[in-house]
Amino acid sequence: MKKVVWLVTALVLMNSFSSANAERGSVGKPAERIVALAPHLVEIVYELGLGDKIVATVEYSDFPEAAKTIPRVGNFATINVEAIARLQPDLVLAWGSGNPAKSLRKLEELGFPVYRSEPKSLSDIANLMEDVARISGHTEGLAAAEKYQQKLDTLRQRYHQQSPVTVFYQVWNQPLQTLSDQSVVSDVIKLCGGQNIFADALAVAPKVSVETVLRRNPEVIVASGTDARRPPWLDEWKAWPNMQAVEKDQLYFVPPDLIQRHTPRLLLGAEMLCEQLADVRRKREES
């Protein structure tokens, strides 16, 4: 449960602002000692081929496998400024709305260059990758950003004209929680030609009732969870056999790290979800 609380909190905070608010610039020379203060930033740095430059990170930075051995300097909400200062980083990659503003200001006052990231959508990830490549002085990483964007464009072209499928995305079961159109998950659903039944919710991660889900009667329920295993609570929906998703056996699962983290792995989750919705369309044609 601890991890799902972190995942939901991360989604809420990460979607507070657009990546357009991120600070751009350059450290002047290639960064050799990077501190990455969020799991998505660690993944981005590795994707750019700079994993060996990370000298510290925070809890839940668990991908790729090598990231698990990086020294920790706190979690996303509480960071140890003194420990970071002792490491003498030449670049600090921060999560603007997730890391404590006071700590980030202190690092800047101490003379450390701080870059604040705020990815909000699938497209923002390419922008973030480009920013990190440039400000770190390792522009060879721009190729990874271009590769990601090309793959995203291919998925959009493949699915953008598909017939819509109504989707309930379930983050957790107790409390019953979903994600609105303010989340990157909803962006993935739209990419695949789906319609998020709670897209209009005011909160990023609203709590909803079973009754409301039943009234909106989604064709598909996609579960999240805490790890790569399909959560057993997804099958609790079988208690309502008249709901479309249950009647048609369309209860699906996508590992949360592949659809809720703002990293290139989101496209792996997108491919899974897009294929699940394509399966729904095939069933329609056969019926």
C-alpha positions as CSV (number, residue, x, y, z in Angstrom):
1,M,0.0,0.0,0.0
2,K,2.9,2.3,0.7
3,K,4.0,2.2,-2.9
4,V,0.5,2.9,-4.3
5,V,0.3,6.0,-2.0
6,W,3.6,7.2,-3.5
7,L,2.4,6.4,-7.1
8,V,-0.8,8.4,-6.6
9,T,0.9,11.3,-4.9
10,A,3.5,11.3,-7.7
11,L,0.8,11.5,-10.3
12,V,-1.0,14.4,-8.5
13,L,2.2,16.4,-8.0
14,M,3.7,15.6,-11.4
15,N,0.6,16.9,-13.2
16,S,0.4,20.2,-11.2
17,F,2.3,22.1,-13.9
18,S,3.3,21.8,-17.5
19,S,6.8,21.0,-18.6
20,A,6.9,24.4,-20.2
21,N,7.6,25.7,-16.7
22,A,10.8,23.8,-16.6
23,E,14.0,25.8,-16.5
24,R,16.2,25.5,-19.6
25,G,19.9,26.2,-19.9
26,S,23.3,24.6,-19.9
27,V,25.8,23.8,-17.2
28,G,28.6,25.1,-19.5
29,K,30.6,21.8,-19.5
30,P,29.5,18.2,-19.5
31,A,28.1,17.2,-16.1
32,E,30.0,14.4,-14.4
33,R,28.2,14.3,-11.0
34,I,24.5,14.3,-11.3
35,V,21.9,14.1,-8.4
36,A,18.5,13.0,-9.6
37,L,15.7,13.6,-7.1
38,A,12.9,11.5,-8.6
39,P,12.6,8.0,-10.0
40,H,11.5,9.3,-13.4
41,L,14.6,11.5,-13.6
42,V,16.8,8.5,-12.9
43,E,15.2,6.6,-15.7
44,I,15.6,9.5,-18.1
45,V,19.3,9.9,-17.3
46,Y,19.9,6.2,-17.9
47,E,17.9,6.3,-21.1
48,L,20.2,9.1,-22.3
49,G,23.3,6.9,-21.6
50,L,24.4,8.9,-18.5
51,G,23.5,6.5,-15.7
52,D,27.2,6.3,-14.6
53,K,27.1,10.0,-13.9
54,I,24.4,9.7,-11.1
55,V,26.0,10.0,-7.7
56,A,22.7,10.1,-5.6
57,T,19.0,9.7,-5.9
58,V,15.9,9.1,-3.8
59,E,13.7,6.2,-2.7
60,Y,11.7,4.2,-5.3
61,S,14.4,4.8,-7.9
62,D,14.4,1.1,-9.0
63,F,14.8,1.1,-12.8
64,P,17.0,0.0,-14.4
65,E,18.4,-2.6,-12.1
66,A,21.6,-0.6,-11.7
67,A,19.7,2.3,-10.2
68,K,18.9,0.3,-7.1
69,T,22.6,0.6,-5.9
70,I,22.7,4.4,-6.2
71,P,23.1,6.1,-2.8
72,R,19.9,7.7,-1.4
73,V,19.6,11.2,-0.1
74,G,16.0,11.0,1.0
75,N,12.6,10.6,-0.7
76,F,10.9,12.9,-3.2
77,A,9.3,14.9,-0.4
78,T,12.2,15.1,2.0
79,I,15.7,15.5,0.8
80,N,19.0,15.8,2.7
81,V,20.6,19.0,1.4
82,E,23.7,18.5,3.5
83,A,24.3,15.0,2.0
84,I,23.8,16.4,-1.5
85,A,26.2,19.3,-0.8
86,R,28.9,16.9,0.4
87,L,28.7,15.1,-3.0
88,Q,29.5,18.3,-4.8
89,P,27.2,17.6,-7.8
90,D,27.6,19.7,-11.0
91,L,23.9,19.2,-11.8
92,V,20.9,18.6,-9.7
93,L,17.8,17.3,-11.5
94,A,14.7,18.1,-9.4
95,W,11.0,17.4,-9.5
96,G,9.6,21.0,-9.4
97,S,6.3,20.2,-7.7
98,G,7.4,17.1,-5.8
99,N,10.7,18.0,-4.2
100,P,10.5,20.6,-1.3
101,A,10.9,24.1,-2.7
102,K,12.9,25.2,0.3
103,S,15.5,22.5,-0.2
104,L,15.8,23.3,-3.9
105,R,16.3,27.0,-3.1
106,K,19.0,26.1,-0.5
107,L,20.9,24.0,-3.1
108,E,20.8,27.0,-5.5
109,E,22.0,29.3,-2.8
110,L,24.9,26.9,-2.2
111,G,25.8,27.4,-5.9
112,F,24.6,24.1,-7.3
113,P,22.8,24.2,-10.7
114,V,19.2,23.0,-10.2
115,Y,16.9,21.9,-13.1
116,R,13.2,21.5,-12.3
117,S,11.2,19.0,-14.4
118,E,7.4,19.0,-14.7
119,P,6.4,16.4,-17.3
120,K,2.6,16.2,-17.7
121,S,2.0,14.4,-21.0
122,L,3.5,11.9,-23.4
123,S,5.0,14.7,-25.5
124,D,6.5,16.3,-22.5
125,I,8.7,13.3,-22.0
126,A,10.5,13.9,-25.3
127,N,11.0,17.6,-24.2
128,L,12.4,16.5,-20.8
129,M,14.8,14.1,-22.5
130,E,16.0,16.9,-24.8
131,D,16.4,19.3,-21.9
132,V,18.4,16.9,-19.8
133,A,20.7,16.1,-22.7
134,R,21.4,19.7,-23.4
135,I,21.8,21.1,-19.8
136,S,24.0,18.1,-18.9
137,G,26.2,18.9,-21.9
138,H,25.7,15.4,-23.3
139,T,23.9,16.2,-26.5
140,E,24.5,12.7,-27.9
141,G,21.5,11.8,-25.8
142,L,19.3,13.8,-28.1
143,A,19.1,10.7,-30.3
144,A,17.2,8.9,-27.6
145,A,14.7,11.7,-27.4
146,E,14.2,11.6,-31.1
147,K,13.7,7.8,-31.0
148,Y,11.0,8.2,-28.3
149,Q,9.2,10.9,-30.3
150,Q,9.2,8.8,-33.5
151,K,7.8,5.8,-31.6
152,L,5.1,8.0,-30.1
153,D,4.2,9.4,-33.5
154,T,3.9,5.9,-34.9
155,L,1.5,4.9,-32.2
156,R,-0.6,8.0,-32.7
157,Q,-0.8,7.4,-36.4
158,R,-1.9,3.8,-35.9
159,Y,-4.6,4.4,-33.3
160,H,-5.9,8.0,-33.6
161,Q,-8.8,7.1,-36.0
162,Q,-9.9,4.0,-34.2
163,S,-13.5,3.7,-32.9
164,P,-13.7,4.9,-29.3
165,V,-13.8,2.5,-26.3
166,T,-15.0,3.7,-22.9
167,V,-12.4,3.0,-20.2
168,F,-12.4,3.0,-16.4
169,Y,-8.8,3.1,-15.1
170,Q,-8.6,1.8,-11.6
171,V,-5.6,2.9,-9.5
172,W,-6.7,1.1,-6.3
173,N,-9.7,-0.6,-4.8
174,Q,-9.9,0.6,-1.2
175,P,-10.5,3.5,-1.6
176,L,-11.8,3.1,-5.1
177,Q,-9.6,5.6,-7.0
178,T,-9.1,6.6,-10.6
179,L,-7.4,9.3,-12.7
180,S,-8.8,12.3,-14.6
181,D,-7.9,13.9,-17.9
182,Q,-5.2,15.9,-16.0
183,S,-3.1,12.7,-15.8
184,V,-0.6,11.2,-18.2
185,V,-2.6,7.9,-18.0
186,S,-5.6,9.7,-19.5
187,D,-3.3,10.9,-22.3
188,V,-2.3,7.2,-22.9
189,I,-6.0,6.2,-23.0
190,K,-6.7,8.9,-25.6
191,L,-3.6,7.9,-27.6
192,C,-5.2,4.4,-27.9
193,G,-8.5,5.7,-29.0
194,G,-10.1,5.3,-25.6
195,Q,-12.4,7.5,-23.6
196,N,-11.7,7.9,-19.9
197,I,-15.1,7.8,-18.2
198,F,-13.8,10.1,-15.5
199,A,-11.9,12.5,-17.7
200,D,-14.1,15.3,-16.5
201,A,-13.2,14.9,-12.8
202,L,-11.9,18.0,-11.1
203,A,-9.1,16.2,-9.1
204,V,-6.2,14.5,-10.7
205,A,-6.8,11.3,-8.7
206,P,-10.4,11.3,-7.6
207,K,-12.0,8.8,-5.3
208,V,-15.2,7.4,-6.9
209,S,-18.0,5.1,-5.9
210,V,-18.9,1.7,-7.3
211,E,-22.3,3.0,-8.1
212,T,-20.9,5.8,-10.3
213,V,-18.7,3.3,-12.2
214,L,-21.8,1.0,-12.7
215,R,-23.8,4.0,-14.0
216,R,-21.1,5.0,-16.5
217,N,-20.9,1.3,-17.5
218,P,-17.4,1.2,-19.1
219,E,-16.6,-1.3,-21.9
220,V,-13.2,-1.9,-20.3
221,I,-11.7,-1.7,-16.8
222,V,-7.9,-1.3,-16.7
223,A,-6.3,-2.0,-13.3
224,S,-3.1,-0.6,-11.9
225,G,-1.7,-1.9,-8.6
226,T,1.7,-1.8,-7.0
227,D,3.9,-4.0,-9.2
228,A,4.0,-6.2,-12.3
229,R,1.4,-8.7,-11.0
230,R,-2.3,-8.4,-11.9
231,P,-4.0,-7.3,-8.7
232,P,-6.5,-9.8,-7.3
233,W,-9.0,-7.1,-6.6
234,L,-9.6,-6.5,-10.3
235,D,-11.8,-9.7,-10.2
236,E,-14.1,-8.1,-7.6
237,W,-16.0,-6.5,-10.5
238,K,-17.3,-9.9,-11.5
239,A,-19.9,-9.4,-8.8
240,W,-21.6,-7.1,-11.4
241,P,-22.0,-9.4,-14.4
242,N,-24.3,-7.0,-16.3
243,M,-21.6,-4.3,-16.6
244,Q,-20.1,-4.3,-20.1
245,A,-16.5,-4.8,-19.0
246,V,-17.5,-7.9,-17.0
247,E,-20.0,-9.3,-19.4
248,K,-17.5,-9.2,-22.2
249,D,-14.5,-10.4,-20.1
250,Q,-12.7,-7.1,-20.6
251,L,-10.9,-6.7,-17.3
252,Y,-7.3,-5.8,-18.1
253,F,-4.1,-4.9,-16.4
254,V,-1.1,-2.8,-17.2
255,P,1.9,-2.7,-14.7
256,P,1.9,0.8,-13.1
257,D,5.5,1.5,-13.8
258,L,4.7,1.2,-17.5
259,I,1.9,3.6,-17.5
260,Q,2.2,5.9,-14.5
261,R,5.9,6.9,-14.6
262,H,6.9,9.8,-16.9
263,T,9.6,7.9,-18.7
264,P,10.1,6.3,-22.2
265,R,8.7,3.0,-20.7
266,L,5.3,4.7,-20.9
267,L,5.2,3.7,-24.5
268,L,5.5,0.0,-23.5
269,G,2.4,0.5,-21.3
270,A,0.7,2.4,-24.2
271,E,1.4,-0.5,-26.6
272,M,-0.2,-2.9,-24.1
273,L,-3.2,-0.7,-23.5
274,C,-3.7,0.0,-27.3
275,E,-3.6,-3.7,-28.0
276,Q,-6.2,-4.4,-25.3
277,L,-8.5,-1.8,-26.8
278,A,-7.9,-3.2,-30.2
279,D,-9.0,-6.6,-28.9
280,V,-12.2,-5.0,-27.7
281,R,-12.8,-3.6,-31.2
282,R,-12.1,-7.1,-32.7
283,K,-14.7,-8.6,-30.4
284,R,-17.2,-6.0,-31.6
285,E,-16.7,-6.9,-35.2
286,E,-17.1,-10.6,-34.5
287,S,-20.3,-10.2,-32.5
